[in-house]
Amino acid sequence: MWRVYAILSAFFASLTAIFAKIGITGMNSNLVTAIRSVIILLAVWGIVLARSKYKGIPGIDL
């Protein structure tokens, strides 16, 4: 399973580089960082939902 995560990591790293190259010029760097963070957050939640690991959330002690 770690190989899948490694491939996904490389894929998202390449997207970051591509987006930086193709011209997010003229945009606020904080906004671009926030957008990238939201995309990563959605990808991580996609993994959690795909593996049905969300069922453990109620068991977390805060």
Secondary structure, DSSP 8 states (H G I E B T S, - for coil): -HHHHHHHHHHHHHHHHHHHHH--TTS-HHHHHHHHHHHHHHHHHHHHHHTTGGGGGGG---
